[in-house]
Amino acid sequence: MNYSIREERLTPEAYIDFLRRTDLGSQYPAERFHERIATLLQRASISLTARDENGDLIGVCLGITDFAYWLFLTDLGVVREWTGRGVGRALVRELHRIAGGEDEIIMYTCANENATGFYEKLGMARPDDVYVLNRIHWTDFTVK
């Protein structure tokens, strides 16, 4: 099956609908969910979508970058029917390319425990030089 990847800003409603059809919808806290999703979509440095030949949204990849040294992959999701077909890998490669490429840009992400194998297959390693300051109250929930 064919799909295409392009830079595209989604509306919060379209992204929330997408989250319902992926496993990505459990990574966000319940606190101010709609407001924070709108901010994420508006302010991400790079926003990519993958669409099938009918134009249906099948994948999303968001990143924050300085386009000089660093890229943080914030969101990567593929609808359940399309997982295992290379869509996620293609989205990550395009994100990295747009940010400046593997030879120029270091890419980081925070991976869900169920996705660590995917990132390892991409050649990513667990860093020992990253620090986190997290004082956020976080109520787990899943977008439904």
C-alpha positions in Angstrom: 0.0 0.0 0.0 1.2 3.5 -0.8 1.4 6.5 1.5 2.9 9.9 1.4 4.7 12.0 4.0 4.5 15.8 4.1 4.9 18.7 6.5 1.4 19.6 7.8 -0.1 21.2 10.9 -3.1 19.3 12.2 -5.9 20.9 14.2 -6.3 19.7 17.8 -9.5 17.9 16.8 -7.8 16.0 14.0 -4.9 15.0 16.2 -7.1 13.9 19.1 -9.1 11.8 16.6 -5.8 10.3 15.4 -4.7 9.6 18.9 -7.8 7.4 19.5 -6.6 5.2 16.6 -3.1 4.7 17.9 -1.2 3.6 21.0 0.2 7.1 21.3 -3.0 8.3 23.1 -1.8 7.0 26.5 1.3 9.2 26.7 -0.3 12.4 27.8 -1.5 13.6 31.2 -5.2 14.4 31.8 -4.3 17.9 33.1 -5.3 20.6 30.6 -5.1 18.0 27.8 -7.0 19.9 25.1 -5.1 23.2 25.8 -1.7 21.5 25.9 -2.3 19.5 22.7 -3.2 22.8 20.9 0.0 24.4 22.1 2.0 21.3 21.1 0.6 21.3 17.6 1.1 25.1 17.2 4.6 25.2 18.5 6.4 22.1 17.3 9.3 23.0 15.0 8.4 20.2 12.6 5.0 18.6 12.1 4.8 15.6 9.7 1.9 13.5 8.6 1.6 10.3 6.7 -1.5 9.8 4.6 -2.6 6.8 2.6 -3.6 6.9 -1.0 -7.2 7.9 0.0 -5.8 10.9 2.0 -6.6 9.3 5.4 -4.2 10.1 8.2 -2.1 7.1 9.1 0.9 8.6 10.9 2.1 11.7 12.7 5.6 12.8 13.8 6.4 16.0 15.8 9.8 17.4 16.7 11.3 20.3 18.4 14.7 21.5 17.0 17.2 24.3 16.8 18.1 23.2 13.3 21.7 23.4 14.3 22.5 20.7 16.9 19.5 19.1 18.5 16.2 17.5 17.7 13.8 16.1 20.2 11.2 13.8 18.7 8.1 14.5 20.9 5.5 12.4 19.2 5.5 9.5 16.8 2.3 7.5 16.1 0.9 5.2 13.5 -2.6 4.0 13.3 -2.9 0.4 14.5 -3.8 -1.0 11.0 -0.5 0.4 9.6 2.0 -0.5 12.2 4.8 -2.8 11.1 4.8 -1.4 7.5 7.7 1.1 7.8 5.6 4.2 8.2 7.1 5.1 11.6 10.6 4.6 10.4 10.0 6.8 7.3 8.5 9.5 9.5 11.5 9.6 11.8 13.9 9.6 8.9 12.1 12.6 7.3 12.0 14.4 10.6 15.7 14.0 11.1 16.4 15.0 7.4 14.3 18.2 7.7 16.0 19.2 11.0 19.4 19.0 9.4 20.3 15.3 8.9 22.1 12.6 10.9 25.5 14.1 10.2 24.6 17.4 11.8 21.8 16.8 14.3 21.6 14.7 17.5 18.1 13.3 17.9 16.6 12.4 21.3 13.2 11.0 22.4 11.5 9.7 25.5 10.3 6.3 24.5 7.3 4.5 25.9 8.5 1.1 27.3 6.5 -0.6 24.5 8.4 1.3 21.9 12.0 0.8 23.0 12.6 -2.0 20.5 11.5 0.2 17.6 14.0 2.9 18.5 16.7 0.4 19.0 16.1 -0.9 15.5 16.5 2.7 14.2 20.0 2.6 15.7 19.2 4.8 18.7 20.9 4.1 22.0 20.0 4.9 25.6 22.1 8.0 26.6 23.8 8.3 29.9 24.2 12.1 29.6 20.6 13.2 29.9 19.1 14.8 32.9 15.4 15.4 33.7 13.7 17.9 36.0 10.1 16.7 36.4 7.8 18.2 39.0 4.7 17.9 37.0 1.6 16.3 38.5 0.6 13.7 36.0 -2.7 11.8 35.9 -2.5 8.9 33.5 -5.4 8.5 31.0 -6.0 7.2 27.5 -7.5 9.3 24.7 -10.8 7.7 23.8 
